[in-house]
Amino acid sequence: MNHTASTNKADSTLAVASQPYNYLRMSNTTQIDRITERVERLLLRYEELQRTNALLAAEVGALTQERDSLRSRLGAARARVDALLERLPENASHSQSAPLGAS
């Protein structure tokens, strides 16, 4: 029997014929299912990132408010120190800066 001289197409399409009749549909469905799962995972990740971003934005807001409060307190403390320095007598500031035993 000479197989190479056969005109029977069944031999050349044996690989396709061995697949189920709905092989291509199943393949496409499997691919669609994989894409669907990936899209769902991406959507979940997106929602997680949105929640994380909202928490971070709230934290930035709280830290900004705390920084502004600390700046205000620092400014008030500087003003009080400056007022105290102004109240010191002039000779007291010189005696403070003079070396010990120099008077």
Secondary structure, 3 states (H helix, E strand, C coil): CCCCCCCCCCCCCHHHHCCCCCHHHHHHHHHHHHHHHHHHHHHHHHHHHHHHHHHHHHHHHHHHHHHHHHHHHHHHHHHHHHHHHHHCCHHHHHHHHCCCCCC
